[in-house]
Amino acid sequence: MAVLALLQRLLGKKTDASDASPIPAYFQQKAAQQSYTLSDGQIRAISALNREAQHLLTGQATRSLYLHGPVGRGKSWLLDGFFQALPIAEKQRVHFHSFFARLHQGMFLHRGHDDALGVTLDELLAGCRVLCFDEFHVHDIGDAMLISRLFKALFQRGVLVLVTSNYPPEELLPNPLYHERFKPVIELIAARMEVLEVSAPQDFRSLAQAHAQQRFTGGQYVWPGTAGQRENLGLPATDCPAQTLKVGTRQLQCRGHQARTIAFTFNDLCEQLTAVMDYLLLCQDFDHWIIDGLPHLAECPIAVQQRFINLVDVLYDQDKQLTLIGHQPLDKCLEGQAIDLARTASRLRQLHTLCPQTAPEPLS
């Protein structure tokens, strides 16, 4: 009952079974099942989620929410719990990459219409009252301008928007060349959304109970990828020839595929001009991904680092099993300048690491 008691104190009123919202009880049960001790920031977020759920269910005006904080502090857990517990059918949970890919596709399809965005949202949301938008970030000025139009359209439609992000609104699109142009969106978020920081003393993804049933975390990081390791694990040799693979309307390269397993090199996916839509389409056909040759990312151009970040985002969100092969320890490979690498590192550290055993000292 600790969660409910804390929520009662924060809300300044008694929380009981007569409340219209099932949100507090849901999180109390989930925290107990998973042996979580919720942080103050998470409890404040649950209080806000409960308030907006009550407003929604009783026909009152709602205020959208923007949850931000460091990686692995439970933002997506809160979003998923809210989505699961909210007792309405007109709701959608979307991920940044997949939603924007569909948004771009729809606007291209309806490009002859006066309001291509509006028509596309009519198709994508179809009466949606609650949109849960996970892993929100902005690095591209084109997406930034579209986000401004998107948020205005969502607020005009009265959609309750729940956003999670690693960044507070003022740190979105940090590139100084474009940040000033994005300030109207930051001001719109501040005016129309309650912004809450979700912090905790540890990365929840490091706890075993956080990913007991995930396919992604059943994957492995293999280094340095010796011939013996590859043979023992049934992984492709380093000299596998490239094969042409049709992905949508494009031609990509892979190193082989069988049933629901596909193998690539890092070069195939990240040093070529691949896109998020390519990864999403591939996820429809393949559940086990083998990616060979992870380099020291600090030596790669930022665009290559960003493709790798996007790729891991998609595999994590789509819950695909990943076997990643590198030449160095994972943390060394993940050194780089791209600002989202912390999120990528948090996710990849959940993989099982397979490395050579330390050889015993010779007997004297």
Secondary structure, 3 states (H helix, E strand, C coil): CHHHHHHHHHHCCCCCCCCCCCHHHHHHHHHHHCCCCCCHHHHHHHHHHHHHHHHHHCCCCCCEEEEECCCCCCHHHHHHHHHHHCCCCCEEEEEHHHHHHHHHHHHHHCCCCCCHHHHHHHHHHCCCCEEEEECCCCCCHHHHHHHHHHHHHHHHCCCEEEEEECCCHHHCCCCCCCHHHHHHHHHHHHHHEEEEECCCCCCHHHCHHHCCCCCHHHCEEECCCCHHHHHHHCCCCCCCCCEEEEECCEEEEECEEECCEEEEEHHHHHHCCCCHHHHHHHHCCCCEEEEEEECCHHHCCHHHHHHHHHHHHHHHHCCCEEEEEECCCHHHHCCCCCCCHHHHHHHHCCCEEECCCCCCCCCC
